[in-house]
Amino acid sequence: LYYADSDFEIVERLKIVAEKKQVKPAQLALAWILSKPGVCAPIIGASKMYQLEEAVAATSIKLSDEEIKTLEELYQPHRVL
């Protein structure tokens, strides 16, 4: 209902790219959303100082076009409930 099989593959790809870049998956996800035009202030859910520090560090992560393609190519839009 909420997930497609491809969603789990996307998460695996995110983990692989994050490991190659030596960053945490959450940081890579934040770097990805920051790479989208028009996104300047994503909402984060930091409840601890280290989470905020990791989020700030994510702003310096740059993704190549190939890395973005790897993360996006399997995505299938979901039905709005």
N, C-alpha and C positions, 0 to 999 in steps of 0.2 A: 504494500500500500504506500509506504513512505520512501522505500528504497528500491533502486534497480540494481541488478547484478553489477552493472558498469560502475556504480557508485563505489563499490568496494575495491574495484580495480583502480579507480582514480586515487583512492586513499593509499593503496600500495605504491602507486607511481609517485605520489607526494612524498611518501617515506623514503623512496629510493633517491629522488632528486635532493631531498633535504640531507640525506646522509652524504651524498656526493659533494654537496656544498658545505658540509659540516655545520649545519644549523638544525634547529628543532623543527619538526613538522608544523607546529603552530606559527613559527616565524616565517616559514616558507609560504604558508597560506596567507599570512598578512602581507608579505612581499608581493604575492600574486595579485591580491585585491588592489594593492597600491599601484600596480602596473596598469590598471584599467583607467582609461580616460575619464575624467570627471570625478574620480574618487580622490578626495583629499583628506578625509577624516573618517576612517572606518571605525565602527563601534567595537571596542574590545571589552572583554569581561574580566579584567584583572582584579583580583581580590587580595593579592599579595604583592609586595614591592618587587620581588624578583620577576613576577609576571609582567609588570609594567616595564621593568628594565629590558626584558627580552623583547617586548613589543617595540620599544624605542629602537633597539638594535636592529630589528627587522626593517626599519626604514632605510638602512644602508645596503640591504641585499638587493642586488640587481639580477634579474632573470633574463636569459637569452631568449630569442624568439623560439629556438628549438625546445627549451625547457617549458616555455608557456604552451607550445603545441602539445608536448608530452602530457601536460596537466589537463588540457582542455579537449583534446580530440575525442575522447570517449564520452564526454558529457551528453546526456539526453535530458531535455527539459522535462520537468515533472508537472503533472496535472495539479492545478490549484484546488485545494479542498475547501 
